[in-house]
Amino acid sequence: MNNKREVLKKFFAEIQSEQLINGTILIAKDNEILYKGAFGEAELDSKQKLKINSIFNLASVSKPITALGIMLLVQDNKLSLDDSIEKWLPDIPYKGITVRQLLNHTSGLPDYLELFEHHWDKSKIAVNQDLLQLLIKYKPDRLFQPNERMEYSNTGYVMLALIIEKVSGLSFGEYMKVNIFLPVGMENTEVFCQRLTDQTMDNYAYGYIFDVYKGKHVLPDEFPETNFVVYLDGIVGDGAIHSTVEDLYLLDRVLRNGTLIDETLLKEAYSPSSPRQAGYSDYGFGWILESEEKKGRAVWHSGGWPGYATYFKRYIDNDLVIIFLRNKEQDFDFEYSILQSIENILFDEPYEKPKVPEFQKAKILHPEILNRYVGEYQLEEHNELIAKVTMKEQRLFLELPKTMKLEMYATSDNEFFLRSLSVTINFTSDGSNHYLTINDGSDSQTAKRIESKIEKSDDTN
């Protein structure tokens, strides 16, 4: 154990000396903390340093905590996992979905980001009830029938927060505070909607994204691709819980000793949903599930929201936990390599110090050049899948099946990249046909244009 402490100490000393990350981390085994540290700044303008008790937006690491709120209601016999959700949300236009299916992402509910993008007044900050009203009014199609397969659903976890409110008679934030945060001793944890309430928080870690035009980190409110953080600030349940590495470690401890949730219910939470689909990890109640012969069973979740990346992994057979909270945007592959190195150290495997890639800066292209690429592209290896390239307000976007729309940034007249992802997009032509190729460093996919232009309204909305 002492050897691992020394290796981790050396690893993070090197990272700190080169200022490779901006965040906090805690690693523990067998009820002993092996390493904890804070690196970088909580606020760039004031140069305020991060502390170990700095408070971060957990993003989707909120999901296992929201799931615990539901499980407590089940444990108290106020709710059943197999209740139909219309019992608690009678006006919802999707019948036959159960609470269990919301928890394990087998509900088939449509994603809400596109719904708000097309049907919401962006001058207003939305709350959960607004999402329910949009679902009732516009009734977007289900993605699939309940329990047909598993597909990650932020919408489902917003509905879980509404159900908690309906069953308990408390706001989601108050219920979580009274029933989880205070009993566990999580004094620096709360459901926090900074822009909605205009409140401030001590020890708050502001989240920063990289502005590819200015070449520096800025608040996401100031950047067009990420300014949805403003009008979606009141949405909770799928995210919006704010916490520290130490508070999350306290939560890990009470889940391990069984003082919060009984063993039978926890066993169910750590069990996979019945449908299986290639390309997805097993999912329980708010946890992604893994099992390896050497490392044993693990339950974990990661989170991403403009400016924040979070990671909470619990090896339940080895009593080992890794918690990492970041508030300054980095390349996704680089962050993953840090976490992989930590895991290798803990399991006595070879590791390397990750090399941080340079941030790419973007060129501004004339709208006539951007407009050349607008259209629908059919993927050559999967003919049933269509990629859409659209232009709006002189900005170019890529929309792949079942993903949110992402802005593309130019490095040349025909090459683009996706911000904070190691992905490039190239546009080519053989004279009669037009193609786009998506390359993520390890794999590439080519698609042929089948429509020269998307409807003009996409550029004028």
Backbone torsions as a table, in degrees:
resi	resn	phi	psi	omega
1	MET	NA	-43.0	179.8
2	ASN	-63.8	-35.1	178.5
3	ASN	-63.0	-41.0	178.2
4	LYS	-64.5	-38.0	176.7
5	ARG	-58.1	-46.1	-177.4
6	GLU	-66.7	-40.3	180.0
7	VAL	-65.9	-43.0	178.2
8	LEU	-64.7	-40.8	178.8
9	LYS	-60.7	-43.0	179.0
10	LYS	-67.0	-43.7	-179.5
11	PHE	-58.1	-47.3	-177.2
12	PHE	-77.2	-25.8	174.5
13	ALA	-63.6	-40.0	177.8
14	GLU	-67.0	-41.8	179.0
15	ILE	-64.1	-41.7	-179.3
16	GLN	-67.0	-38.6	-178.5
17	SER	-64.5	-29.2	-179.6
18	GLU	-101.9	3.4	177.3
19	GLN	52.7	50.9	-175.1
20	LEU	-83.4	-23.9	179.9
21	ILE	-134.0	160.7	178.1
22	ASN	-131.1	94.7	-176.6
23	GLY	175.9	-168.4	178.8
24	THR	-125.0	154.8	-178.2
25	ILE	-146.2	146.5	174.1
26	LEU	-141.4	131.7	178.8
27	ILE	-129.6	129.8	-176.8
28	ALA	-140.6	153.2	176.0
29	LYS	-145.7	136.3	176.6
30	ASP	51.2	46.5	176.1
31	ASN	67.2	17.8	175.9
32	GLU	-124.4	135.7	177.9
33	ILE	-80.6	120.0	178.3
34	LEU	-84.0	-34.9	-179.6
35	TYR	-160.3	140.6	166.9
36	LYS	-148.2	145.7	-177.6
37	GLY	-165.7	162.4	178.1
38	ALA	-128.8	134.3	-175.1
39	PHE	-131.0	130.5	172.3
40	GLY	91.4	-154.0	-167.3
41	GLU	-118.0	144.4	175.7
42	ALA	-85.4	-28.4	178.4
43	GLU	-145.3	123.3	-172.8
44	LEU	-71.4	-41.5	-175.7
45	ASP	-63.0	-43.1	-177.8
46	SER	-89.1	-7.7	-177.1
47	LYS	62.7	22.2	178.9
48	GLN	-65.8	129.3	-175.1
49	LYS	-79.5	148.5	170.9
50	LEU	-69.4	146.3	173.8
51	LYS	-120.5	167.4	-179.3
52	ILE	-64.8	-23.1	178.2
53	ASN	-100.4	19.0	174.2
54	SER	-65.8	143.1	-171.9
55	ILE	-103.5	126.7	-175.6
56	PHE	-116.6	151.5	167.5
57	ASN	-70.4	119.9	-176.5
58	LEU	-76.8	-12.7	-175.5
59	ALA	52.1	-130.1	-173.5
60	SER	-75.7	-5.8	169.2
61	VAL	-67.1	-10.4	170.6
62	SER	-64.6	-27.3	-172.0
63	LYS	-60.6	-47.6	177.4
64	PRO	-62.4	-25.9	178.9
65	ILE	-77.4	-41.4	172.9
66	THR	-58.3	-42.1	178.5
67	ALA	-60.5	-37.0	177.0
68	LEU	-63.0	-36.8	177.0
69	GLY	-59.8	-43.4	176.4
70	ILE	-64.4	-43.2	-177.8
71	MET	-63.2	-34.4	176.6
72	LEU	-64.7	-38.5	176.7
73	LEU	-66.2	-37.5	176.0
74	VAL	-65.5	-44.4	-179.7
75	GLN	-61.5	-32.3	179.2
76	ASP	-89.8	9.3	178.0
77	ASN	60.4	30.6	176.4
78	LYS	-98.4	-6.9	-173.4
79	LEU	-158.1	149.7	174.8
80	SER	-116.2	142.8	176.9
81	LEU	-59.8	-27.0	-177.4
82	ASP	-100.7	13.0	170.2
83	ASP	-62.4	138.1	168.7
84	SER	-70.5	140.7	-174.2
85	ILE	-69.0	-22.2	178.2
86	GLU	-68.6	-13.9	173.7
87	LYS	-62.4	-34.8	-176.8
88	TRP	-105.2	-24.9	177.6
89	LEU	-125.5	74.3	-168.7
90	PRO	-61.8	-23.5	-176.8
91	ASP	-91.7	-2.3	-177.7
92	ILE	-64.7	133.0	-173.1
93	PRO	-84.5	15.7	-179.4
94	TYR	-120.7	103.7	-173.9
95	LYS	-93.2	155.5	173.5
96	GLY	86.9	7.7	177.5
97	ILE	-93.6	138.9	178.9
98	THR	-104.2	164.4	175.5
99	VAL	-59.0	-41.9	178.8
100	ARG	-55.9	-41.5	-177.7
101	GLN	-70.8	-29.6	171.8
102	LEU	-65.4	-41.8	-177.3
103	LEU	-64.0	-41.8	-174.5
104	ASN	-103.5	17.3	172.3
105	HIS	64.3	36.0	176.4
106	THR	-115.5	23.3	-175.1
107	SER	-82.3	-31.0	-175.2
108	GLY	81.0	8.9	179.5
109	LEU	-66.4	142.2	179.1
110	PRO	-70.1	154.4	-179.7
111	ASP	-73.1	145.8	-173.3
112	TYR	-90.6	-16.0	-176.5
113	LEU	-61.1	-44.7	179.6
114	GLU	-66.8	-36.0	180.0
115	LEU	-61.5	-45.9	178.7
116	PHE	-70.2	-34.7	-179.5
117	GLU	-61.6	-37.9	-174.8
118	HIS	-94.7	-22.5	-169.0
119	HIS	-129.2	19.0	-175.3
120	TRP	-124.4	140.5	174.3
121	ASP	-75.1	107.9	-172.3
122	LYS	-69.2	-6.8	176.7
123	SER	-81.1	-8.5	-179.5
124	LYS	-110.9	149.5	176.6
125	ILE	-94.6	123.1	-176.0
126	ALA	-81.7	150.8	171.7
127	VAL	-123.6	175.0	-174.0
128	ASN	-56.9	-39.7	-178.7
129	GLN	-63.5	-30.2	176.9
130	ASP	-64.7	-39.8	177.0
131	LEU	-62.5	-45.3	178.6
132	LEU	-58.9	-41.5	179.5
133	GLN	-66.2	-36.3	176.1
134	LEU	-65.8	-39.9	176.8
135	LEU	-62.7	-40.9	179.9
136	ILE	-67.1	-41.4	-174.7
137	LYS	-75.0	-45.5	-171.3
138	TYR	-100.2	-20.1	175.7
139	LYS	46.2	55.2	176.2
140	PRO	-59.1	148.6	-174.9
141	ASP	-59.9	146.4	169.8
142	ARG	-60.4	153.1	172.8
143	LEU	-78.4	-31.1	178.3
144	PHE	-169.5	169.6	178.1
145	GLN	-73.8	149.0	-178.2
146	PRO	-52.1	133.3	176.4
147	ASN	70.4	9.7	177.7
148	GLU	-71.4	-37.9	176.7
149	ARG	-161.8	-180.0	177.6
150	MET	-107.9	130.1	173.1
151	GLU	-147.2	123.4	-174.2
152	TYR	-50.5	129.4	-172.8
153	SER	-135.2	106.4	171.2
154	ASN	-64.8	-36.9	179.7
155	THR	-56.4	-42.0	-179.4
156	GLY	-58.5	-39.1	-178.0
157	TYR	-78.1	-24.2	170.9
158	VAL	-68.2	-39.6	177.2
159	MET	-64.5	-36.6	176.6
160	LEU	-61.3	-40.0	177.6
161	ALA	-64.2	-39.4	176.7
162	LEU	-64.6	-38.5	178.2
163	ILE	-65.8	-41.0	176.0
164	ILE	-56.7	-43.8	180.0
165	GLU	-65.2	-41.8	-177.8
166	LYS	-66.3	-42.5	-177.6
167	VAL	-73.2	-41.9	-173.0
168	SER	-87.0	-23.7	-174.5
169	GLY	77.5	6.7	178.7
170	LEU	-112.8	160.1	170.0
171	SER	-65.7	157.4	179.8
172	PHE	-56.6	-45.5	-178.9
173	GLY	-62.2	-42.5	-179.1
174	GLU	-69.1	-40.6	179.5
175	TYR	-61.2	-46.2	-178.1
176	MET	-65.4	-37.3	179.4
177	LYS	-64.8	-48.6	-174.6
178	VAL	-71.0	-37.1	-170.8
179	ASN	-100.7	-17.5	-179.8
180	ILE	-126.3	-59.4	-170.2
181	PHE	-62.2	-49.6	-178.9
182	LEU	-68.8	-47.0	178.6
183	PRO	-60.0	-34.4	-178.9
184	VAL	-80.0	-19.6	-177.1
185	GLY	90.8	20.3	-179.7
186	MET	-83.6	76.8	-171.9
187	GLU	-71.6	-19.6	-178.6
188	ASN	-107.9	28.6	-177.3
189	THR	-123.8	134.5	174.6
190	GLU	-161.5	161.5	169.7
191	VAL	-80.3	119.3	-167.8
192	PHE	-134.0	122.3	177.6
193	CYS	-119.0	87.5	-169.2
194	GLN	-58.6	-45.8	-174.7
195	ARG	-77.9	-32.3	179.8
196	LEU	-67.6	-45.0	-173.7
197	THR	-95.6	-14.7	-177.4
198	ASP	57.9	34.1	178.4
199	GLN	-96.6	162.1	174.2
200	THR	-114.5	162.9	-177.7
201	MET	-138.8	132.1	175.4
202	ASP	-65.6	147.2	177.2
203	ASN	60.5	29.3	-177.2
204	TYR	-79.8	132.3	176.2
205	ALA	-96.3	107.7	178.7
206	TYR	-71.8	139.8	-179.4
207	GLY	-94.4	133.2	-176.0
208	TYR	-122.5	139.3	173.9
209	ILE	-109.4	165.9	-179.1
210	PHE	-96.3	120.1	177.0
211	ASP	-81.3	109.9	-173.2
212	VAL	-73.1	-11.2	176.5
213	TYR	-92.3	-43.3	179.4
214	LYS	-80.8	-20.5	-179.5
215	GLY	72.6	32.1	178.1
216	LYS	-151.8	166.9	178.7
217	HIS	-81.8	137.1	179.5
218	VAL	-138.9	166.9	173.5
219	LEU	-68.5	143.6	-176.7
220	PRO	-63.0	-23.3	177.1
221	ASP	-59.4	-25.8	-172.8
222	GLU	-92.1	-0.9	-173.4
223	PHE	-120.1	129.1	-172.1
224	PRO	-55.4	-41.5	-175.5
225	GLU	-65.9	-26.9	-172.5
226	THR	-114.9	7.8	-176.0
227	ASN	-74.6	1.3	171.8
228	PHE	-65.3	-14.5	177.4
229	VAL	-60.7	-22.6	-179.5
230	VAL	-75.8	-57.1	-174.1
231	TYR	-77.5	-11.5	175.0
232	LEU	-103.5	13.8	-172.4
233	ASP	-66.7	-23.4	-177.5
234	GLY	-91.7	2.9	179.6
235	ILE	-82.5	126.5	-175.6
236	VAL	-131.7	163.6	178.6
237	GLY	107.6	-51.2	173.1
238	ASP	-81.2	-17.9	179.1
239	GLY	-161.1	-159.6	172.2
240	ALA	80.7	-4.6	170.6
241	ILE	-79.0	133.7	-179.5
242	HIS	-114.8	137.9	-174.4
243	SER	-159.4	-175.3	179.7
244	THR	-124.2	165.1	177.8
245	VAL	-63.4	-36.8	-178.6
246	GLU	-69.2	-39.1	177.4
247	ASP	-66.0	-38.6	178.5
248	LEU	-66.6	-32.8	175.8
249	TYR	-66.6	-37.8	174.8
250	LEU	-60.3	-40.1	178.1
251	LEU	-63.8	-42.4	176.5
252	ASP	-57.3	-40.9	-177.9
253	ARG	-65.5	-44.4	-177.5
254	VAL	-72.3	-27.7	174.5
255	LEU	-70.3	-33.6	179.2
256	ARG	-74.2	-38.2	-176.7
257	ASN	-88.7	-2.0	172.2
258	GLY	76.8	17.3	-178.0
259	THR	-84.9	-11.9	-179.6
260	LEU	-104.3	-51.0	-178.5
261	ILE	-121.9	135.9	-177.2
262	ASP	-70.2	159.0	-171.6
263	GLU	-61.1	-38.3	-178.0
264	THR	-63.7	-43.9	-179.7
265	LEU	-70.7	-37.7	176.9
266	LEU	-64.0	-38.5	178.0
267	LYS	-59.7	-39.4	178.0
268	GLU	-68.6	-37.4	179.0
269	ALA	-63.8	-29.2	-178.5
270	TYR	-96.2	14.4	179.5
271	SER	-107.1	144.8	-176.0
272	PRO	-73.4	154.6	171.1
273	SER	-67.7	159.5	-173.9
274	SER	-70.4	-41.3	-179.8
275	PRO	-69.4	148.3	176.3
276	ARG	-129.3	139.2	179.9
277	GLN	-139.8	133.4	-178.3
278	ALA	-57.0	137.4	176.2
279	GLY	97.1	-7.4	-179.2
280	TYR	-116.8	145.3	171.1
281	SER	-77.0	158.5	171.8
282	ASP	-65.3	148.3	-177.4
283	TYR	-134.0	134.0	177.3
284	GLY	-101.9	-130.9	176.1
285	PHE	-98.5	87.7	178.9
286	GLY	82.7	3.8	-178.8
287	TRP	-126.1	138.5	166.1
288	ILE	-82.7	136.3	-171.1
289	LEU	-111.2	136.9	176.0
290	GLU	-134.8	156.4	173.6
291	SER	-152.4	123.1	176.2
292	GLU	-129.5	148.8	-176.1
293	GLU	-59.3	-44.1	-176.7
294	LYS	-77.5	-41.1	-172.4
295	LYS	-94.4	-11.6	-179.6
296	GLY	74.8	-164.2	-178.5
297	ARG	-79.5	143.9	175.2
298	ALA	-138.1	145.7	171.6
299	VAL	-123.4	137.6	-173.8
300	TRP	-156.4	167.5	170.3
301	HIS	-153.6	147.5	172.3
302	SER	-117.0	166.4	179.9
303	GLY	-145.7	148.1	176.6
304	GLY	-144.1	129.8	175.5
305	TRP	-148.6	145.2	-173.9
306	PRO	-45.1	116.7	-178.3
307	GLY	99.0	-18.1	-174.6
308	TYR	-126.2	141.8	166.6
309	ALA	-134.7	133.7	-174.8
310	THR	-133.7	155.3	-174.8
311	TYR	-154.9	128.0	-177.9
312	PHE	-139.4	104.9	-176.9
313	LYS	-123.1	130.7	-176.3
314	ARG	-124.4	115.2	176.6
315	TYR	-87.3	101.2	-168.6
316	ILE	-77.6	-17.5	175.2
317	ASP	-87.2	-18.3	-175.4
318	ASN	-114.8	0.7	-175.4
319	ASP	48.0	58.2	-179.6
320	LEU	-130.6	139.1	-178.0
321	VAL	-140.1	138.7	175.1
322	ILE	-124.4	125.8	178.7
323	ILE	-128.1	125.5	-178.1
324	PHE	-136.2	126.5	179.9
325	LEU	-126.8	125.1	-176.2
326	ARG	-123.3	143.6	-177.5
327	ASN	-129.7	18.1	177.7
328	LYS	-141.5	116.9	-168.5
329	GLU	-54.7	133.1	175.0
330	GLN	-128.4	169.1	174.0
331	ASP	-64.8	135.8	-176.4
332	PHE	-58.9	-47.2	-177.1
333	ASP	-63.6	-34.4	178.4
334	PHE	-65.2	-44.8	179.6
335	GLU	-63.5	-40.8	178.5
336	TYR	-61.9	-38.4	-178.8
337	SER	-66.6	-32.0	174.9
338	ILE	-63.9	-48.1	-179.5
339	LEU	-63.4	-38.0	178.4
340	GLN	-65.4	-38.7	177.9
341	SER	-64.2	-41.3	177.8
342	ILE	-60.7	-45.9	-179.3
343	GLU	-62.8	-40.8	179.1
344	ASN	-63.1	-39.8	177.3
345	ILE	-60.6	-44.3	-176.1
346	LEU	-68.0	-26.6	-178.7
347	PHE	-110.9	24.0	172.7
348	ASP	55.9	43.0	176.8
349	GLU	-113.6	157.6	179.7
350	PRO	-61.1	145.8	179.4
351	TYR	-143.4	160.6	176.1
352	GLU	-130.0	151.9	173.1
353	LYS	-73.4	122.8	-177.8
354	PRO	-63.5	147.7	175.7
355	LYS	-101.1	124.5	-176.6
356	VAL	-78.9	128.5	176.8
357	PRO	-76.6	155.0	176.4
358	GLU	-76.8	144.9	175.1
359	PHE	-70.8	138.0	177.6
360	GLN	-85.6	142.0	172.5
361	LYS	-101.7	152.7	-174.2
362	ALA	-105.3	149.0	172.4
363	LYS	-93.8	152.4	172.9
364	ILE	-98.0	119.4	-179.3
365	LEU	-103.2	152.7	177.0
366	HIS	-65.8	141.4	179.8
367	PRO	-53.5	-29.7	179.0
368	GLU	-64.0	-36.3	177.4
369	ILE	-69.4	-46.4	179.2
370	LEU	-58.3	-40.3	-175.5
371	ASN	-65.2	-21.6	177.8
372	ARG	-59.9	-28.2	-170.0
373	TYR	-97.8	-5.8	-178.3
374	VAL	-66.4	133.7	179.0
375	GLY	159.0	-176.0	176.7
376	GLU	-108.7	135.3	-175.2
377	TYR	-122.6	129.4	-179.9
378	GLN	-94.6	123.7	-179.0
379	LEU	-67.2	130.7	-174.0
380	GLU	-67.0	-37.4	-177.8
381	GLU	-84.0	-17.4	179.0
382	HIS	-136.6	85.0	-172.7
383	ASN	-61.3	-21.3	-178.5
384	GLU	-78.4	-10.4	-176.2
385	LEU	-102.9	134.9	-177.6
386	ILE	-120.2	129.6	172.2
387	ALA	-99.6	135.3	-179.8
388	LYS	-110.5	134.3	172.6
389	VAL	-114.1	120.9	-177.6
390	THR	-125.9	160.6	176.3
391	MET	-126.9	134.4	178.2
392	LYS	-144.5	128.3	179.1
393	GLU	52.3	43.1	177.1
394	GLN	61.8	30.3	175.6
395	ARG	-125.5	141.8	-175.4
396	LEU	-104.1	135.7	-175.3
397	PHE	-127.4	147.4	174.3
398	LEU	-115.5	130.7	177.9
399	GLU	-127.6	109.9	176.2
400	LEU	-92.4	157.4	-179.6
401	PRO	-54.6	131.2	174.5
402	LYS	64.9	25.5	174.3
403	THR	-130.3	161.0	177.5
404	MET	-75.2	158.5	179.9
405	LYS	-70.0	132.2	-178.3
406	LEU	-121.9	137.8	179.2
407	GLU	-78.5	140.7	176.6
408	MET	-102.9	139.0	-177.4
409	TYR	-118.4	135.5	-172.0
410	ALA	-84.4	136.7	166.7
411	THR	-108.1	-18.7	173.8
412	SER	-153.1	-173.6	-177.8
413	ASP	-66.5	-22.0	-177.5
414	ASN	-132.0	9.1	178.4
415	GLU	-123.6	135.9	-175.5
416	PHE	-134.6	164.6	175.3
417	PHE	-137.5	161.6	175.1
418	LEU	-101.6	129.9	-175.2
419	ARG	-62.1	131.0	176.9
420	SER	70.0	2.9	175.4
421	LEU	-117.3	145.0	179.2
422	SER	-83.3	63.4	-175.9
423	VAL	-131.2	132.1	173.9
424	THR	-120.0	151.9	178.2
425	ILE	-127.8	125.3	178.4
426	ASN	-115.2	137.3	175.5
427	PHE	-108.4	130.3	-179.6
428	THR	-137.1	166.4	178.3
429	SER	-146.5	143.2	174.7
430	ASP	-103.4	15.3	-179.8
431	GLY	105.6	-44.3	179.6
432	SER	-111.8	-26.0	-179.2
433	ASN	-120.6	150.6	-180.0
434	HIS	-118.6	140.7	-174.1
435	TYR	-133.3	155.0	165.2
436	LEU	-126.8	142.5	178.1
437	THR	-122.9	126.6	179.8
438	ILE	-104.8	123.9	-177.2
439	ASN	-125.9	125.0	179.3
440	ASP	-107.2	14.8	179.0
441	GLY	98.4	-35.1	179.5
442	SER	-115.0	-15.6	-176.9
443	ASP	-150.3	152.2	175.7
444	SER	-135.6	147.3	178.1
445	GLN	-130.7	135.5	179.1
446	THR	-112.8	141.0	179.4
447	ALA	-131.9	142.7	-179.3
448	LYS	-103.5	135.2	-178.0
449	ARG	-69.8	131.0	179.9
450	ILE	-113.7	-11.8	174.7
451	GLU	-137.3	133.7	-174.9
452	SER	-73.2	-29.8	-177.5
453	LYS	-145.4	143.9	167.7
454	ILE	-80.1	160.2	179.3
455	GLU	-50.8	139.1	-175.5
456	LYS	-58.4	-27.0	-176.7
457	SER	-60.7	-23.7	178.5
458	ASP	-61.4	-23.7	-178.5
459	ASP	-98.5	0.0	-175.4
460	THR	-125.8	-0.2	-178.7
461	ASN	-63.7	NA	NA
